[in-house]
Structures are given as C-alpha cells and as structure tokens.
Amino acid sequence: MSSIANISNETFVRPSRFYLGGFTDIPHVQYLCVFLCFVYIMTVLGNGLLLSVIYLDKTFHTPKYMIVFNLALTDLCGIGLSTSYQLPLT
C-alpha cells in the first residue's frame, strides 16, 4: 500500500500531432522520397490486384477470402493516409 501513496497527481497532456524530425538534415533526402513512393506504389498495386482477384473470381467468395479482402482494403486505406503525412512537401 505504500507504493500507491508515492504516486503524484500529474496531468498528462497528449500532443496534437506527431512530429518526426531529422529528415531535413539527411543528405540526398530525395532518395528517401523515391523509396517511399516505390513502397507506396507496390503496396497499392499488390492490394489492388488482391482485391480485384477476390472480387472477380467467385470461388474466392468464402469467409476466409472475405477477411483477406477486408485486410487488403484496410491496408490500402491506411497506406494512403500514412504515406501522405510522411512525404516532405518542399
């Protein structure tokens, strides 16, 4: 019980945004942008191919493939949001 008495009453403030610093000091930062764009394009193409194959082929309309379809769709939406915040727009 003595450890509970030592806890102070502090307020935790959540920051409004996450700032990832340090990329402006990297030489050849355009290579980072090219790499992120390549990863983005490969993810979009792979998930798009997976979504279209599952949607068009009726034999894949089982619960197992519907879960894979939902995961690919979620990944496609998530990569679209996260990549746009990672690329420095200079």
N, C-alpha and C positions, 0 to 999 in steps of 0.2 A: 504494500500500500504506500510505502514511502516514495516509490518512483512516480506515482501519479501526482503527488504534491509538488514535485520539482518541475512539472510542465508549466511553462509560462503561457500567458494568454496573448498570443500574437496573431495578427491578421495576415493571411496570405493573399496577396494580390496577383491575379492572373494577368499576364501581359496580353495586350490586344492583338499582337502579331508576333510571329517567329522570324527573327532576322538572322540569316546565315551570312556572316561577314567573312571577309578574307579572300573572296574570289576576284576582287578588283586588283589585288596585288600580284596575282599569278601572271607570269609572262605567258603569252600565247593563249589568252583566255578564249579566243575564238575556237580553239581545238576542243575545249570543253563544250561549247555550244554545238559544235558539229557532232560530237559524241552523243550529247543529249538528244539532238534531233534524230540521229540514227536510231537510238534506242526507242524513241517515240514512234518513228515510222515503222520499225519492226514490230513493236507491240500492237500498233493499230492494224497493220496488215495481218499479223498472226491471229489476233482476236476477231477481226473481220472475217477471215477465212473460216475460222472455227464456227462463228455464228451463222455464216451462210450455209456451211455444210450441214450443220444440225437442223437448220430451218428448212432446207430444201429436200433432204433425204428423210422420207417418212419412217424408215427403220430406226432412226435415232430419236424418235419421239417417245422415249421411255423416261421414267423418273431420273435415272442415272444421268442421262444426257441433258435433261432439263436443268439439273443442278449445274452441270458444266456450262450450259448456255447462260445461266444466270451469273455464274462466276466470271465468265468472259465478258459479259455485258457490264458487270460492276467494275471489272478491271479496265475496260475501255473508257468508262466514265471517269474513273479515278485517275487514270494516267492523263486524261485531257485536262483535268483540273490541276494536278500537281505539277505537271511539266510547264504549264504556262506561268506558274509562280517561280519556277527555278531558273528560267532563262533570263539573263540580264538584258533588258531592253535599252541599249545605249546607242 
